[in-house]
Amino acid sequence: MHIRMALISSQAYQKYISSIAQKIADIQLDFYVYEEPEQATQLLHELQPCDALIIGGFLPYLEVKPLLPSLRIPYTHFIQDEATISTTLLAAITKYHIPLNQISIDVIEPTFVTSILQDIHQLDTPPYIHDATQVDVEQRHRTLYDEGHIQLIITSVHQLYEKLKADGYPVMRMQESTSATIQKLEKMRDSVLLQKSNANRMTAGVLKIHPEDEAAFIHFTQAIHANYTRQNTHRMELYTTIGHLEQLLHNEKQLKACLAYFKKPYQMGFGYGESISEALQHAQDALQFTKTDEIYILDEYSRLLGPYPTHQTILPLKFDSEKQKEMAERTKLSVLSLSKMSSFIEERHTKHFTAQDVADHLHVTRRTAERMIKKLLEHGYLAIISSEMTYKKGRPRAVYTWIGS
């Protein structure tokens, strides 16, 4: 299977990648070449259908970064690392026989250079180090050379390399490791192949709907390309691929428009599994956690995803330790409740919280939150540390802290 990758890059980077890509099986590269990094945004809008996107360079990546989450394909940019900088400095020293303190270098992360120099005990004679994202980096290089402080410029910016070279400055580009670049391309190819494999796997769904919403149900099945069987007037089973389901669920605007057809309450549970029977069982289990107008997914790793279309979280529904199993047995709280409580505690910036904090996070009533807290208190998993006034009539609110087992 050939993987089609789009690459937004400079002309120089296009030549470099082209010479490497032919060594990698099952990939086809479509190049979108910019003259200035600012053009990357326009090129992103011009992308033809492809399986993945690579942005060649940090500056064009910064230009398109806000738009990337809306893409429905994997994307990456090749991050400049210490290996690239080390390779470049070694090449400069051996090829030009220039001491480090006669070099001016711009990098994406200046601390990388300092770390390298520390490792080789060369902090006493460092090169001139600049942040490649700063607007005055070109002028800094030019000034240092014009004033006789340096003999060589090393730049991470392809366009700057071309400018300095055209003006007669001694300049070299960052020297990327060919083997490392091949590994990055292969990793992206393998990631896409895995995603395609997962997207083609079957998923099962169990839906509770009102008979008057038959037309809305049919519209929903068409949106996810599903086949269905009717269990009774209120309950349906349907089957589609993970790719079709997630394409709808991850497009919030389209999902809400699709669900707006339902005029009566609905509940939907979907399941992933190693077999259709396992996927169906997971769908039935997921349905048990749904409330009115909610969609949950229970995947093959016993993780509960949802509820859609709002408040998406990932909650493990199995315990990996004896302590967690013991907690469930002692408190008689459900796996879902304990998973939500664990998620709540992990996400907070403070260990202190009130019953209202728990209710707001779990999207339950305060009374429900108080019942859960009471069970955890009784078995020593929580402690009351203080009370705070509500500035309204009534008792002060207790403030709790998690103390574990």
GULORO-252220 format. One record per residue (C-alpha): residue number from 1; chain; x, z, y. Coordinates in steps of 0.001 Angstrom, whole numbers, always signed. Layout:
resi chain east up north
NUM A X Z Y
...
This chain:
resi chain east up north
1 A +0 +0 +0
2 A +1454 -1041 +3352
3 A +1237 +1492 +6192
4 A +849 -8 +9634
5 A +2544 +2033 +12362
6 A +2383 +1462 +16106
7 A +5536 +2307 +18065
8 A +5476 +2801 +21840
9 A +9068 +2506 +22994
10 A +11633 +920 +25273
11 A +13167 -2419 +24359
12 A +16425 -727 +23359
13 A +14631 +1665 +21016
14 A +12661 -1241 +19567
15 A +15906 -2969 +18582
16 A +17249 +236 +17049
17 A +14128 +947 +14972
18 A +13775 -2697 +13919
19 A +17233 -2609 +12373
20 A +16267 +476 +10359
21 A +12653 -191 +9365
22 A +13569 -3063 +7053
23 A +15258 -494 +4798
24 A +11977 +1378 +4255
25 A +9377 +190 +1774
26 A +5663 -130 +2527
27 A +5667 +82 +6312
28 A +4852 -2470 +9003
29 A +5749 -1728 +12635
30 A +3820 -3031 +15639
31 A +5817 -2567 +18852
32 A +4395 -1788 +22270
33 A +7316 -2004 +24683
34 A +7370 -414 +28129
35 A +9731 -995 +31039
36 A +9037 +2452 +32523
37 A +7779 +5546 +30663
38 A +4730 +5665 +32946
39 A +3444 +2490 +31269
40 A +2983 +4329 +27961
41 A -558 +5368 +28866
42 A -1670 +1772 +29365
43 A +10 +725 +26130
44 A -1851 +3488 +24296
45 A -5142 +1930 +25394
46 A -3960 -1447 +24074
47 A -3272 -245 +20524
48 A -4621 -2472 +17770
49 A -5974 -879 +14555
50 A -3167 +1004 +12810
51 A -2562 +3910 +10446
52 A -182 +5989 +12595
53 A +1427 +6153 +16028
54 A +5028 +6922 +16948
55 A +6127 +7504 +20537
56 A +9802 +6652 +20932
57 A +11084 +8972 +23614
58 A +10193 +12290 +25186
59 A +9249 +10984 +28644
60 A +6623 +8493 +27371
61 A +5378 +11246 +25057
62 A +4748 +13468 +28084
63 A +2780 +10634 +29681
64 A +396 +10187 +26739
65 A +322 +13760 +25408
66 A -3092 +14667 +26960
67 A -4687 +11643 +25257
68 A -3274 +12153 +21766
69 A -5794 +14737 +20435
70 A -8570 +12145 +20796
71 A -6836 +9759 +18381
72 A -8174 +9511 +14843
73 A -4786 +8681 +13346
74 A -1625 +10759 +12773
75 A +898 +10630 +15611
76 A +4350 +11960 +16349
77 A +7347 +11551 +18614
78 A +10894 +11752 +17392
79 A +12153 +15046 +18791
80 A +15724 +15205 +20019
81 A +17482 +17852 +17969
82 A +20889 +19506 +17822
83 A +22081 +17062 +15153
84 A +21528 +14127 +17516
85 A +23395 +15845 +20353
86 A +26260 +16890 +18079
87 A +26611 +13349 +16718
88 A +26656 +11926 +20240
89 A +29281 +14356 +21585
90 A +31491 +13761 +18563
91 A +31200 +9983 +19038
92 A +32044 +10282 +22734
93 A +35143 +12410 +22120
94 A +36520 +10284 +19273
95 A +35726 +6869 +20783
96 A +36679 +7471 +24410
97 A +39141 +10388 +23995
98 A +37493 +12198 +26896
99 A +37459 +16011 +27128
100 A +34080 +17701 +27206
101 A +34423 +18863 +30798
102 A +34768 +15220 +31878
103 A +31310 +14347 +30522
104 A +27900 +14512 +32227
105 A +25032 +14691 +29721
106 A +21255 +14898 +30094
107 A +19138 +16232 +27236
108 A +15539 +17225 +26609
109 A +16476 +20823 +25778
110 A +19687 +21918 +27584
111 A +19997 +25096 +25507
112 A +20777 +22908 +22482
113 A +24070 +21867 +24089
114 A +25001 +25466 +24861
115 A +24233 +26450 +21274
116 A +26448 +23657 +19920
117 A +29326 +24593 +22233
118 A +29020 +28204 +21141
119 A +29228 +27174 +17480
120 A +32444 +25202 +18062
121 A +33913 +27768 +20497
122 A +34003 +25381 +23474
123 A +32040 +27384 +26049
124 A +35105 +27587 +28317
125 A +35188 +23821 +28904
126 A +31559 +22654 +28835
127 A +30268 +19278 +29986
128 A +27919 +18966 +32959
129 A +24483 +19554 +31407
130 A +21206 +18320 +32929
131 A +17543 +18424 +32030
132 A +16547 +14821 +31254
133 A +13002 +15405 +32547
134 A +14146 +16236 +36104
135 A +13537 +13527 +38705
136 A +17013 +13807 +40220
137 A +18967 +13471 +36968
138 A +20086 +9920 +37815
139 A +21474 +10949 +41192
140 A +23293 +13904 +39626
141 A +25108 +11611 +37193
142 A +26016 +9130 +39918
143 A +27289 +11811 +42290
144 A +29478 +13478 +39663
145 A +31101 +10156 +38768
146 A +31449 +8943 +42358
147 A +33192 +12202 +43326
148 A +35623 +11914 +40405
149 A +34399 +14923 +38411
150 A +33598 +12990 +35218
151 A +34672 +9952 +33202
152 A +31547 +9395 +31077
153 A +27762 +9713 +31343
154 A +25572 +10355 +28304
155 A +21831 +9925 +28793
156 A +18692 +10449 +26742
157 A +16657 +8079 +28949
158 A +16752 +4445 +27859
159 A +15833 +3053 +31289
160 A +18508 +5162 +32976
161 A +21090 +3831 +30544
162 A +20224 +258 +31508
163 A +20387 +1044 +35243
164 A +23731 +2819 +35092
165 A +25216 +156 +32836
166 A +24080 -2609 +35201
167 A +25754 -781 +38116
168 A +29051 -517 +36258
169 A +29012 +3179 +35350
170 A +30623 +4254 +32048
171 A +27530 +5331 +30117
172 A +26394 +5743 +26536
173 A +23056 +6501 +24915
174 A +22262 +9331 +22547
175 A +23485 +8394 +19074
176 A +20682 +9087 +16625
177 A +21482 +9538 +12968
178 A +20259 +6523 +11012
179 A +19613 +8585 +7891
180 A +17638 +11159 +9899
181 A +15517 +8424 +11497
182 A +14811 +6884 +8090
183 A +13719 +10303 +6809
184 A +11349 +10706 +9773
185 A +9774 +7296 +9173
186 A +9430 +7985 +5453
187 A +7862 +11365 +6171
188 A +5289 +9747 +8446
189 A +4566 +7066 +5833
190 A +4091 +9673 +3103
191 A +1850 +11753 +5374
192 A -402 +8755 +6020
193 A -539 +7886 +2317
194 A -1566 +11459 +1510
195 A -4204 +11447 +4237
196 A -5615 +8159 +2959
197 A -5726 +9561 -559
198 A -7563 +12693 +604
199 A -9950 +10700 +2798
200 A -11042 +8632 -199
201 A -11869 +11684 -2313
202 A -15523 +12452 -2879
203 A -17349 +15361 -1282
204 A -20749 +16790 -2131
205 A -23346 +18232 +198
206 A -26409 +20427 -243
207 A -28908 +20360 +2613
208 A -32025 +22362 +3430
209 A -34288 +20413 +5768
210 A -37931 +20367 +6840
211 A -40091 +17595 +5329
212 A -40939 +16393 +8839
213 A -37234 +15627 +9426
214 A -37040 +12934 +6725
215 A -36093 +10251 +9269
216 A -33417 +12488 +10802
217 A -31978 +13136 +7341
218 A -31809 +9409 +6569
219 A -30056 +8827 +9897
220 A -27519 +11538 +9016
221 A -26793 +10038 +5591
222 A -26223 +6644 +7185
223 A -23800 +8162 +9700
224 A -21583 +9470 +6876
225 A -22250 +6569 +4429
226 A -23749 +8954 +1865
227 A -25885 +8538 -1237
228 A -28426 +11265 -1904
229 A -30808 +12727 -4463
230 A -33892 +14776 -3670
231 A -34082 +18173 -5423
232 A -37426 +19107 -3838
233 A -39223 +18619 -528
234 A -36810 +20939 +1287
235 A -33524 +20482 -567
236 A -31253 +17431 -825
237 A -27922 +16696 -2496
238 A -25694 +13978 -1106
239 A -22326 +12432 -1893
240 A -19823 +10666 +358
241 A -16072 +10599 +987
242 A -14130 +13280 +2842
243 A -12985 +10627 +5290
244 A -16524 +9586 +6247
245 A -17687 +13196 +6595
246 A -14746 +14354 +8685
247 A -14927 +11305 +10917
248 A -18352 +12520 +12043
249 A -17605 +16257 +12083
250 A -14474 +15831 +14210
251 A -16290 +13739 +16814
252 A -18286 +16456 +18552
253 A -20199 +14106 +20841
254 A -21281 +11830 +17996
255 A -22073 +14797 +15731
256 A -24326 +16484 +18297
257 A -26113 +13196 +18967
258 A -26723 +12764 +15237
259 A -27996 +16318 +14776
260 A -30302 +15990 +17792
261 A -32625 +13900 +15600
262 A -33525 +17058 +13672
263 A -36561 +18674 +15287
264 A -36886 +21468 +12720
265 A -34292 +24011 +11479
266 A -31690 +22733 +9012
267 A -28792 +24150 +6973
268 A -25967 +22106 +5441
269 A -23186 +23035 +3053
270 A -20419 +20667 +1946
271 A -17809 +21162 -741
272 A -14409 +19708 -1622
273 A -12963 +20021 -5096
274 A -10826 +18537 -7822
275 A -13991 +17127 -9414
276 A -17506 +16253 -8306
277 A -18917 +19248 -10179
278 A -16493 +21587 -8399
279 A -17287 +19962 -5051
280 A -21018 +20442 -5679
281 A -20523 +24097 -6610
282 A -18517 +24619 -3421
283 A -21272 +22912 -1424
284 A -23840 +25302 -2887
285 A -21580 +28250 -2066
286 A -21039 +26974 +1488
287 A -24794 +26688 +1983
288 A -25148 +30433 +1334
289 A -23074 +31174 +4437
290 A -25061 +28927 +6775
291 A -27573 +30146 +9283
292 A -30128 +28006 +11075
293 A -28691 +24730 +12421
294 A -25216 +25286 +10962
295 A -22871 +23239 +8782
296 A -20120 +24799 +6649
297 A -17488 +23301 +4344
298 A -15898 +25158 +1435
299 A -12718 +23338 +421
300 A -10725 +23271 -2818
301 A -8538 +26160 -1569
302 A -11596 +28453 -1148
303 A -11380 +28204 +2632
304 A -14604 +28219 +4617
305 A -14575 +25784 +7552
306 A -17179 +25985 +10296
307 A -19732 +26481 +11503
308 A -20154 +22989 +12929
309 A -20881 +21762 +15521
310 A -19522 +24856 +17348
311 A -17108 +27779 +16743
312 A -15029 +26043 +14050
313 A -12768 +28490 +12217
314 A -10988 +28578 +8872
315 A -11655 +31654 +6759
316 A -10166 +32325 +3316
317 A -12847 +33289 +803
318 A -10530 +34638 -1840
319 A -8120 +37529 -1678
320 A -4472 +37114 -2583
321 A -3614 +40810 -2847
322 A -4881 +43813 -4754
323 A -5285 +45737 -1485
324 A -7696 +43137 -154
325 A -9709 +43179 -3379
326 A -9794 +46973 -3258
327 A -11054 +46870 +330
328 A -13966 +44626 -678
329 A -14864 +46841 -3615
330 A -14705 +50087 -1634
331 A -16585 +48954 +1466
332 A -19084 +46731 -379
333 A -18612 +44191 +2416
334 A -18753 +40499 +1535
335 A -15645 +38341 +1366
336 A -16943 +36374 +4360
337 A -17429 +39507 +6468
338 A -13955 +40823 +5671
339 A -12400 +37406 +6316
340 A -14095 +37208 +9705
341 A -12990 +40739 +10546
342 A -9414 +39922 +9552
343 A -9483 +36795 +11712
344 A -10840 +38820 +14628
345 A -8045 +41407 +14399
346 A -5289 +38794 +14042
347 A -6434 +36814 +17082
348 A -6702 +39748 +19481
349 A -3903 +40571 +21911
350 A -4656 +44277 +21554
351 A -5435 +46489 +18568
352 A -8272 +48199 +20463
353 A -11836 +46875 +20408
354 A -15494 +47853 +20619
355 A -18494 +46980 +18462
356 A -19544 +44484 +21129
357 A -16147 +42746 +20866
358 A -16706 +42327 +17121
359 A -20264 +41083 +17645
360 A -19154 +38504 +20221
361 A -16357 +37189 +18008
362 A -18383 +37029 +14797
363 A -21510 +35705 +16569
364 A -23659 +38487 +15116
365 A -25832 +41183 +16667
366 A -24226 +44409 +17812
367 A -26231 +46272 +15163
368 A -24693 +44090 +12425
369 A -21218 +44676 +13866
370 A -21814 +48432 +13966
371 A -22851 +48465 +10284
372 A -19637 +46670 +9321
373 A -17533 +49005 +11455
374 A -19261 +52052 +9947
375 A -18254 +51016 +6406
376 A -14659 +50375 +7481
377 A -14579 +53742 +9252
378 A -15912 +55599 +6219
379 A -13108 +54268 +4033
380 A -10290 +54795 +6510
381 A -9589 +51220 +7581
382 A -10588 +51875 +11201
383 A -10268 +54862 +13504
384 A -12010 +55865 +16750
385 A -9389 +56352 +19457
386 A -11533 +56906 +22567
387 A -14795 +56155 +24321
388 A -15506 +54139 +27430
389 A -18442 +54302 +29840
390 A -20715 +51269 +30106
391 A -21835 +52024 +33686
392 A -25391 +51875 +32386
393 A -27670 +54475 +30942
394 A -26852 +55429 +27372
395 A -24000 +56784 +25308
396 A -20372 +55793 +25925
397 A -19089 +52992 +23689
398 A -16590 +53927 +20994
399 A -13216 +52180 +21053
400 A -11745 +51457 +17629
401 A -8327 +50521 +16253
402 A -7348 +48933 +12959
403 A -5132 +51132 +10811
404 A -5275 +49184 +7533
405 A -5212 +50754 +4095
